[in-house]
Amino acid sequence: MTRLQLYNWGTFSDLHDVPIAREGFLFVGNSGSGKSTLLDAFSALLIPPRWLDFNAAARESEPGSRDRNLMSYVRGAWSEQEDVESGEIKTRYLRRDTTWSALAATFSSPSRVVTLIRLFWVRGPSTANEDVKYSFLILEKPFELRSLENFGTSNFDIAKLKQAFPEAYIRSEFSQYCERFCRLLGIENESALRLLHRTQSAKNLGDLNTFLRTFMLEPPKTFEVAKHLVEEFTELNTAHQEVLTARSQIARLLPARDLYQQRETALREKGALNRLRDFADAYPLMKSGSSTYFSGRAISISLPCQPTCVTAGRKSGIGWTTSMTV
């Protein structure tokens, strides 16, 4: 890395150009002088958003807090003061209306020059971090941020930006931008970027074993295999539980079906017995030939009978059937 350029980044208003020595570069200064702001600019260009943690070194004693984000840098947050009227603590910004920011880092070698650029813009007075829009550019040559002066006056028109710089690789997604600059800079994978961010933003690396496992060693393939096996076992276990549930339901419902069939059989037998009882009450009168009327119901009963039975009904060899109205 040989050069870092910033435009409207944090409290660095307007354009700032920082040459970086090949032998190394040391940032020194009092608290609040902008050391972390410069390091965060470098991180914003290289680190995937899921790992990006601004001002991490200063917050090492408070790992759960986050006092800076893209909006605070684009707006130029510089102070927090109590509002006289509401009593609330409010952040004060250098740039409160529609504004834009830009970062550029140049990497040089004897055979190649690569410049990474990231543009940010926000419309209106919003202070919500999700309202920050951005775009990524890669050029394989030196680049001056001053060349982007028309970007702010063009209403942040990316189409016009592409026309102005047709040789630039311009993307709105970090993943595509990251894949391209990793290939150009010879970075084998994103783990190297994570390691860089961790060493850059930490005062204390902590436990060495944890550091090596987390930031320097690739996760073993056995972890992925184990995860896959657990997922498959979960699916099989779910299917097994469904089978057990179905078996339990069948075991409970089969007796109900048998009981229902027994009930239907009992009801039929009861009906037959009721008809037989009604006929038994009328039988003496039928035998004596009485014409007395009883209940006014029609009775139709079939009973086995010997051939010698003589009744008021029709005689047959195996039984007889009688019908009457009483």
FENQUI-V80775 format. One record per residue. N is the residue number from 1. RES is the residue in three letters. PSI is psi in degrees with one decimal (999 if undefined). Layout:
BEGIN
N,RES,PSI + N,RES,PSI
END
This chain:
BEGIN
1,MET,129.3 + 2,THR,-10.2 + 3,ARG,140.5 + 4,LEU,125.5 + 5,GLN,141.3 + 6,LEU,139.7 + 7,TYR,118.4 + 8,ASN,50.8 + 9,TRP,111.5 + 10,GLY,-132.2 + 11,THR,2.5 + 12,PHE,82.0 + 13,SER,151.6 + 14,ASP,-157.6 + 15,LEU,134.2 + 16,HIS,134.9 + 17,ASP,119.0 + 18,VAL,107.7 + 19,PRO,140.4 + 20,ILE,124.2 + 21,ALA,141.5 + 22,ARG,-32.2 + 23,GLU,-15.3 + 24,GLY,161.7 + 25,PHE,133.5 + 26,LEU,122.9 + 27,PHE,121.5 + 28,VAL,153.0 + 29,GLY,165.8 + 30,ASN,165.3 + 31,SER,131.3 + 32,GLY,7.0 + 33,SER,-11.2 + 34,GLY,11.0 + 35,LYS,-50.4 + 36,SER,-30.7 + 37,THR,-40.1 + 38,LEU,-41.6 + 39,LEU,-37.8 + 40,ASP,-30.1 + 41,ALA,-43.9 + 42,PHE,-42.8 + 43,SER,-39.3 + 44,ALA,-25.6 + 45,LEU,-30.5 + 46,LEU,-26.9 + 47,ILE,131.1 + 48,PRO,141.9 + 49,PRO,-32.6 + 50,ARG,-17.6 + 51,TRP,-12.1 + 52,LEU,124.8 + 53,ASP,102.8 + 54,PHE,146.3 + 55,ASN,34.3 + 56,ALA,-38.0 + 57,ALA,-41.1 + 58,ALA,-22.0 + 59,ARG,16.7 + 60,GLU,-32.1 + 61,SER,-12.9 + 62,GLU,73.2 + 63,PRO,-20.6 + 64,GLY,-9.2 + 65,SER,151.6 + 66,ARG,108.6 + 67,ASP,-4.7 + 68,ARG,147.2 + 69,ASN,-175.8 + 70,LEU,-40.7 + 71,MET,-42.2 + 72,SER,-31.9 + 73,TYR,-40.9 + 74,VAL,-40.6 + 75,ARG,-25.9 + 76,GLY,51.1 + 77,ALA,130.9 + 78,TRP,-10.8 + 79,SER,155.4 + 80,GLU,122.9 + 81,GLN,155.6 + 82,GLU,129.8 + 83,ASP,128.2 + 84,VAL,-40.3 + 85,GLU,-48.1 + 86,SER,-21.3 + 87,GLY,1.0 + 88,GLU,152.8 + 89,ILE,120.9 + 90,LYS,144.8 + 91,THR,137.2 + 92,ARG,136.7 + 93,TYR,150.1 + 94,LEU,-31.9 + 95,ARG,103.6 + 96,ARG,-15.6 + 97,ASP,-161.3 + 98,THR,129.0 + 99,THR,172.0 + 100,TRP,158.6 + 101,SER,162.3 + 102,ALA,145.8 + 103,LEU,146.8 + 104,ALA,132.5 + 105,ALA,130.3 + 106,THR,130.6 + 107,PHE,128.5 + 108,SER,143.3 + 109,SER,168.7 + 110,PRO,-25.5 + 111,SER,-9.7 + 112,ARG,149.2 + 113,VAL,128.7 + 114,VAL,131.1 + 115,THR,123.6 + 116,LEU,132.6 + 117,ILE,140.2 + 118,ARG,128.0 + 119,LEU,142.0 + 120,PHE,144.9 + 121,TRP,154.6 + 122,VAL,135.9 + 123,ARG,140.7 + 124,GLY,-167.6 + 125,PRO,11.3 + 126,SER,144.4 + 127,THR,12.6 + 128,ALA,130.1 + 129,ASN,-33.3 + 130,GLU,-11.0 + 131,ASP,-2.5 + 132,VAL,121.4 + 133,LYS,154.3 + 134,TYR,163.3 + 135,SER,152.6 + 136,PHE,140.4 + 137,LEU,146.3 + 138,ILE,128.2 + 139,LEU,139.6 + 140,GLU,55.6 + 141,LYS,166.0 + 142,PRO,153.2 + 143,PHE,143.1 + 144,GLU,125.1 + 145,LEU,-23.1 + 146,ARG,-23.0 + 147,SER,-12.4 + 148,LEU,14.3 + 149,GLU,-34.3 + 150,ASN,-10.4 + 151,PHE,-42.0 + 152,GLY,-34.2 + 153,THR,-10.5 + 154,SER,14.7 + 155,ASN,32.9 + 156,PHE,45.8 + 157,ASP,109.7 + 158,ILE,-32.6 + 159,ALA,-42.4 + 160,LYS,-33.3 + 161,LEU,-41.2 + 162,LYS,-35.4 + 163,GLN,-37.1 + 164,ALA,-30.8 + 165,PHE,72.4 + 166,PRO,-22.7 + 167,GLU,-7.7 + 168,ALA,144.0 + 169,TYR,110.3 + 170,ILE,125.9 + 171,ARG,155.4 + 172,SER,-11.2 + 173,GLU,134.5 + 174,PHE,-35.9 + 175,SER,-44.7 + 176,GLN,-43.0 + 177,TYR,-43.6 + 178,CYS,-43.4 + 179,GLU,-38.8 + 180,ARG,-49.0 + 181,PHE,-28.4 + 182,CYS,-40.1 + 183,ARG,-41.5 + 184,LEU,-34.3 + 185,LEU,-0.8 + 186,GLY,28.4 + 187,ILE,120.3 + 188,GLU,-39.3 + 189,ASN,172.3 + 190,GLU,-18.4 + 191,SER,-33.2 + 192,ALA,-36.1 + 193,LEU,-37.8 + 194,ARG,-40.8 + 195,LEU,-43.4 + 196,LEU,-46.5 + 197,HIS,-37.9 + 198,ARG,-44.8 + 199,THR,-32.0 + 200,GLN,-31.5 + 201,SER,18.0 + 202,ALA,138.5 + 203,LYS,-29.1 + 204,ASN,123.4 + 205,LEU,-11.7 + 206,GLY,-149.7 + 207,ASP,126.2 + 208,LEU,-40.2 + 209,ASN,-45.8 + 210,THR,-41.1 + 211,PHE,-46.3 + 212,LEU,-44.7 + 213,ARG,-39.4 + 214,THR,-39.8 + 215,PHE,-14.5 + 216,MET,-20.8 + 217,LEU,137.9 + 218,GLU,142.7 + 219,PRO,133.3 + 220,PRO,147.5 + 221,LYS,-23.4 + 222,THR,-28.1 + 223,PHE,-43.7 + 224,GLU,-39.9 + 225,VAL,-44.9 + 226,ALA,-41.3 + 227,LYS,-41.9 + 228,HIS,-41.2 + 229,LEU,-40.1 + 230,VAL,-41.7 + 231,GLU,-42.8 + 232,GLU,-41.7 + 233,PHE,-39.6 + 234,THR,-43.3 + 235,GLU,-45.3 + 236,LEU,-40.2 + 237,ASN,-38.9 + 238,THR,-43.8 + 239,ALA,-40.7 + 240,HIS,-42.3 + 241,GLN,-35.9 + 242,GLU,-39.4 + 243,VAL,-44.6 + 244,LEU,-40.3 + 245,THR,-43.6 + 246,ALA,-41.9 + 247,ARG,-41.3 + 248,SER,-40.3 + 249,GLN,-42.8 + 250,ILE,-43.6 + 251,ALA,-33.9 + 252,ARG,-32.0 + 253,LEU,-28.5 + 254,LEU,-48.2 + 255,PRO,-34.5 + 256,ALA,-39.1 + 257,ARG,-44.3 + 258,ASP,-41.2 + 259,LEU,-37.4 + 260,TYR,-43.5 + 261,GLN,-40.1 + 262,GLN,-39.7 + 263,ARG,-45.1 + 264,GLU,-41.4 + 265,THR,-44.0 + 266,ALA,-39.4 + 267,LEU,-39.3 + 268,ARG,-42.8 + 269,GLU,-38.8 + 270,LYS,-42.3 + 271,GLY,-42.2 + 272,ALA,-41.3 + 273,LEU,-37.9 + 274,ASN,-41.1 + 275,ARG,-39.1 + 276,LEU,-39.5 + 277,ARG,-43.2 + 278,ASP,-41.1 + 279,PHE,-37.3 + 280,ALA,-36.1 + 281,ASP,-34.1 + 282,ALA,-15.4 + 283,TYR,-44.8 + 284,PRO,-38.0 + 285,LEU,-37.9 + 286,MET,-38.2 + 287,LYS,-35.3 + 288,SER,-5.3 + 289,GLY,16.1 + 290,SER,145.9 + 291,SER,22.4 + 292,THR,138.2 + 293,TYR,136.7 + 294,PHE,-97.0 + 295,SER,-6.6 + 296,GLY,18.3 + 297,ARG,149.8 + 298,ALA,131.5 + 299,ILE,129.2 + 300,SER,109.1 + 301,ILE,139.7 + 302,SER,124.0 + 303,LEU,147.4 + 304,PRO,146.9 + 305,CYS,148.5 + 306,GLN,156.7 + 307,PRO,-18.5 + 308,THR,-5.8 + 309,CYS,134.0 + 310,VAL,120.6 + 311,THR,-177.6 + 312,ALA,-3.7 + 313,GLY,-165.8 + 314,ARG,130.7 + 315,LYS,141.1 + 316,SER,169.0 + 317,GLY,-24.7 + 318,ILE,-6.6 + 319,GLY,-170.0 + 320,TRP,160.4 + 321,THR,133.2 + 322,THR,146.2 + 323,SER,137.6 + 324,MET,160.1 + 325,THR,123.4 + 326,VAL,999
END
